[in-house]
Each structure stands twice: as structure tokens, then as C-alpha cells.
Amino acid sequence: METRTLNPLKEMRLHSKMTQKFLADITNMTPHAILRYEQGLYEDLSPKLSLFLSEQLDVLPSEIEKQYHDFQRERRQASAQYLSPFPALVMNAHEHPFIYFRNVVTMRAVGKKTRVGFCILLAMNPAVVIQYENGTKLNLTSVMRDALKDAGVSFQHLEDLDSYGEIWMERYGC
């Protein structure tokens, strides 16, 4: 399977010679939101963005959305290399075990510890990771589970991540 290097949204924008700011203005969004869509960080496309692009390219919005989701899945599958071998899970009082896990993954991938880098690798919104790491969500969200599964994380490792998170919250959480 061929892996896309660019999100199809970005390909379309560049092909049409639009800037992120122009696209943001046309769709009544912010340039930052356009950037995040191009990084694949939002679970679904904004209807305004999908409709605008479909009109520009004369394709159905559903095709634009399909290409976006395909890009996310391909990005996650390409990131599997950074999750193997599966990082050891570490429990300490100072940080949620998922933080250590994502730091190991991003160190392997980009050479630094970065939540946004982790989320870009797995094409998921940083907000869902923050919710899990700060205990707002006690278990991996479905978005996190799906992203990690797409990246080749086994069911057992997903369960281990959840268990460590639950234990950490019982011992050290707020």
C-alpha cells in the first residue's frame, strides 16, 4: 500500500494555489484550524471545509471526507514503526503512565518529547490525549483506541495502557 505524504486537503489547497489564511477566510475558520485539519488532527472534517473543497474540485463531500479518513489511517499505519517494540509502561507518582508512553514514542519518531508530535503521528486531536492524561477520562477514548489499533497496537497493550491509567488515578490522581 502506498502511503500518502500529504493530507489530501493540503494537496488540494496547494494545487489550487490557496494559502491556509485564504482557505480559513473563505470557510470562516482560523488558519490554525486549517493547519490542524491538514495535520489530520480532527476526527471529522468541518462541513464548511468539506463543502467548499467539494465545490472547488467538483466531487462529493463524502469523497473528500473519505480521503481525509484514509489519510489518517495511512498516517497511523506508517507510525507503527515507532510503537515497536511496545514501550515499557512505567508507574510513578509524578506523571500519568501514558505520558511516559507517548514520550518514548515521540523520542523515537522526532527526537523530542511532544504531545502534539505524538498526536500528529497518530492523527488524533491533542484534546483527547490531554483528557486521558489529566484524568478527565479514566480510560482510553475510542479515538485513542482506534488510532493506536490502526498503528498496530495489540488489544492486550491497549488493555495494559488502560489498566496502568486506572491504577495511577487510584493511587496518585486528583
Number of C-alpha atoms within 10 A of each C-alpha: 4 5 12 13 10 14 21 19 24 18 13 16 18 12 9 11 10 13 14 20 16 16 18 18 12 13 18 11 17 16 16 12 16 22 16 16 22 22 23 28 22 19 14 13 19 16 12 14 22 21 19 16 20 17 12 12 13 9 12 14 20 12 12 21 21 14 15 23 20 16 23 26 21 21 25 24 19 17 22 20 15 18 19 13 10 16 15 10 16 13 15 11 11 9 15 23 24 21 20 17 17 20 19 22 27 22 15 15 17 13 11 13 18 17 18 17 19 23 23 22 26 27 30 25 22 16 14 17 23 14 15 20 21 15 17 11 15 17 20 23 15 10 15 20 17 17 22 24 18 20 23 18 18 13 12 9 15 16 14 13 17 20 16 18 25 19 15 21 18 10 11 12 16 8
